[in-house]
Protein backbone atom coordinates (compact mmCIF):
# COMPACT_ATOMS: atom_id res chain seq x y z
CA UNK A 1 0.00 0.00 0.00
CA UNK A 2 1.43 3.38 -1.03
CA UNK A 3 1.28 6.75 0.72
CA UNK A 4 -1.92 7.82 -1.03
CA UNK A 5 -3.71 4.64 -0.02
CA UNK A 6 -2.46 4.99 3.56
CA UNK A 7 -3.63 8.58 3.63
CA UNK A 8 -7.06 7.63 2.28
CA UNK A 9 -7.46 4.78 4.78
CA UNK A 10 -6.30 6.90 7.69
CA UNK A 11 -8.65 9.74 6.75
CA UNK A 12 -11.58 7.32 6.49
CA UNK A 13 -10.81 5.87 9.90
CA UNK A 14 -10.38 9.31 11.45
CA UNK A 15 -13.70 10.40 9.95
CA UNK A 16 -15.35 7.29 11.38
CA UNK A 17 -13.74 7.95 14.78
CA UNK A 18 -14.98 11.54 14.69
CA UNK A 19 -18.47 10.35 13.79
CA UNK A 20 -18.53 7.97 16.75
CA UNK A 21 -17.41 10.74 19.09
CA UNK A 22 -20.14 12.91 17.59
CA UNK A 23 -22.66 10.35 18.82
CA UNK A 24 -21.08 9.62 22.21
CA UNK A 25 -20.32 13.14 23.40
CA UNK A 26 -23.88 14.54 23.21
CA UNK A 27 -25.13 11.54 25.19
CA UNK A 28 -22.35 12.03 27.74
CA UNK A 29 -23.25 15.71 28.11
CA UNK A 30 -26.94 14.95 28.54
CA UNK A 31 -26.15 12.36 31.21
CA UNK A 32 -23.88 14.84 32.98
CA UNK A 33 -26.67 17.42 33.07
CA UNK A 34 -29.26 15.07 34.58
CA UNK A 35 -30.32 16.24 38.02
CA UNK A 36 -31.63 12.90 39.22
CA UNK A 37 -30.19 10.12 37.03
CA UNK A 38 -31.39 6.55 37.42
CA UNK A 39 -28.98 3.77 38.34
CA UNK A 40 -28.95 2.75 34.69
CA UNK A 41 -28.07 6.30 33.63
CA UNK A 42 -25.26 6.44 36.19
CA UNK A 43 -23.86 3.14 34.93
CA UNK A 44 -24.00 4.42 31.35
CA UNK A 45 -22.32 7.67 32.40
CA UNK A 46 -19.57 5.72 34.15
CA UNK A 47 -18.98 3.54 31.08
CA UNK A 48 -18.84 6.56 28.79
CA UNK A 49 -16.43 8.38 31.14
CA UNK A 50 -14.09 5.39 31.21
CA UNK A 51 -14.32 5.11 27.44
CA UNK A 52 -13.55 8.81 26.96
CA UNK A 53 -10.58 8.70 29.37
CA UNK A 54 -9.24 5.67 27.52
CA UNK A 55 -9.72 7.34 24.13
CA UNK A 56 -8.14 10.56 25.36
CA UNK A 57 -5.10 8.63 26.59
CA UNK A 58 -4.74 6.84 23.26
CA UNK A 59 -5.02 10.12 21.35
CA UNK A 60 -2.34 11.68 23.56
CA UNK A 61 -0.10 8.63 23.04
CA UNK A 62 -0.53 8.80 19.25
CA UNK A 63 0.16 12.54 19.19
CA UNK A 64 3.25 12.16 21.36
CA UNK A 65 4.58 9.35 19.18
CA UNK A 66 3.91 11.31 16.00
CA UNK A 67 5.55 14.45 17.38
CA UNK A 68 8.56 12.66 18.81
CA UNK A 69 9.14 10.44 15.78
CA UNK A 70 8.90 13.31 13.33
CA UNK A 71 11.09 15.49 15.58
CA UNK A 72 13.69 12.72 15.84
CA UNK A 73 13.78 12.25 12.09
CA UNK A 74 14.16 15.99 11.49
CA UNK A 75 16.92 16.16 14.07
CA UNK A 76 18.72 13.21 12.46
CA UNK A 77 18.35 14.70 8.97
CA UNK A 78 19.49 18.10 10.26
CA UNK A 79 22.79 16.74 11.59
CA UNK A 80 23.44 14.60 8.50
CA UNK A 81 22.78 17.63 6.29
CA UNK A 82 24.99 19.80 8.49
CA UNK A 83 27.80 17.29 8.02
CA UNK A 84 27.25 17.32 4.25
CA UNK A 85 27.58 21.13 4.30
CA UNK A 86 30.87 20.81 6.20
CA UNK A 87 32.01 18.40 3.49
CA UNK A 88 31.30 21.07 0.85
CA UNK A 89 27.95 19.91 -0.60
CA UNK A 90 26.29 23.03 -2.11
CA UNK A 91 22.83 21.40 -2.36
CA UNK A 92 22.99 20.53 1.32
CA UNK A 93 23.38 24.23 2.18
CA UNK A 94 19.95 25.05 0.77
CA UNK A 95 18.45 22.02 2.46
CA UNK A 96 20.06 22.98 5.77
CA UNK A 97 18.52 26.45 5.64
CA UNK A 98 15.05 24.90 5.31
CA UNK A 99 15.78 22.36 8.03
CA UNK A 100 16.93 25.10 10.42
CA UNK A 101 13.53 26.78 10.09
CA UNK A 102 11.68 23.50 10.56
CA UNK A 103 13.89 22.50 13.47
CA UNK A 104 13.39 25.90 15.09
CA UNK A 105 9.62 25.57 14.74
CA UNK A 106 9.73 22.19 16.50
CA UNK A 107 11.96 23.43 19.29
CA UNK A 108 9.78 26.46 19.96
CA UNK A 109 6.50 24.56 19.81
CA UNK A 110 5.10 23.28 23.08
CA UNK A 111 3.97 20.07 21.38
CA UNK A 112 7.38 18.46 21.66
CA UNK A 113 8.62 19.50 25.06
CA UNK A 114 6.71 19.39 28.31
CA UNK A 115 8.01 22.36 30.25
CA UNK A 116 8.05 21.92 34.04
C-alpha positions in Angstrom: 0.0 0.0 0.0 1.4 3.4 -1.0 1.3 6.7 0.7 -1.9 7.8 -1.0 -3.7 4.6 0.0 -2.5 5.0 3.6 -3.6 8.6 3.6 -7.1 7.6 2.3 -7.5 4.8 4.8 -6.3 6.9 7.7 -8.6 9.7 6.7 -11.6 7.3 6.5 -10.8 5.9 9.9 -10.4 9.3 11.5 -13.7 10.4 10.0 -15.4 7.3 11.4 -13.7 7.9 14.8 -15.0 11.5 14.7 -18.5 10.3 13.8 -18.5 8.0 16.7 -17.4 10.7 19.1 -20.1 12.9 17.6 -22.7 10.4 18.8 -21.1 9.6 22.2 -20.3 13.1 23.4 -23.9 14.5 23.2 -25.1 11.5 25.2 -22.4 12.0 27.7 -23.3 15.7 28.1 -26.9 14.9 28.5 -26.1 12.4 31.2 -23.9 14.8 33.0 -26.7 17.4 33.1 -29.3 15.1 34.6 -30.3 16.2 38.0 -31.6 12.9 39.2 -30.2 10.1 37.0 -31.4 6.6 37.4 -29.0 3.8 38.3 -29.0 2.7 34.7 -28.1 6.3 33.6 -25.3 6.4 36.2 -23.9 3.1 34.9 -24.0 4.4 31.4 -22.3 7.7 32.4 -19.6 5.7 34.2 -19.0 3.5 31.1 -18.8 6.6 28.8 -16.4 8.4 31.1 -14.1 5.4 31.2 -14.3 5.1 27.4 -13.5 8.8 27.0 -10.6 8.7 29.4 -9.2 5.7 27.5 -9.7 7.3 24.1 -8.1 10.6 25.4 -5.1 8.6 26.6 -4.7 6.8 23.3 -5.0 10.1 21.3 -2.3 11.7 23.6 -0.1 8.6 23.0 -0.5 8.8 19.3 0.2 12.5 19.2 3.3 12.2 21.4 4.6 9.4 19.2 3.9 11.3 16.0 5.6 14.5 17.4 8.6 12.7 18.8 9.1 10.4 15.8 8.9 13.3 13.3 11.1 15.5 15.6 13.7 12.7 15.8 13.8 12.3 12.1 14.2 16.0 11.5 16.9 16.2 14.1 18.7 13.2 12.5 18.3 14.7 9.0 19.5 18.1 10.3 22.8 16.7 11.6 23.4 14.6 8.5 22.8 17.6 6.3 25.0 19.8 8.5 27.8 17.3 8.0 27.3 17.3 4.3 27.6 21.1 4.3 30.9 20.8 6.2 32.0 18.4 3.5 31.3 21.1 0.9 28.0 19.9 -0.6 26.3 23.0 -2.1 22.8 21.4 -2.4 23.0 20.5 1.3 23.4 24.2 2.2 19.9 25.1 0.8 18.4 22.0 2.5 20.1 23.0 5.8 18.5 26.4 5.6 15.1 24.9 5.3 15.8 22.4 8.0 16.9 25.1 10.4 13.5 26.8 10.1 11.7 23.5 10.6 13.9 22.5 13.5 13.4 25.9 15.1 9.6 25.6 14.7 9.7 22.2 16.5 12.0 23.4 19.3 9.8 26.5 20.0 6.5 24.6 19.8 5.1 23.3 23.1 4.0 20.1 21.4 7.4 18.5 21.7 8.6 19.5 25.1 6.7 19.4 28.3 8.0 22.4 30.3 8.0 21.9 34.0 
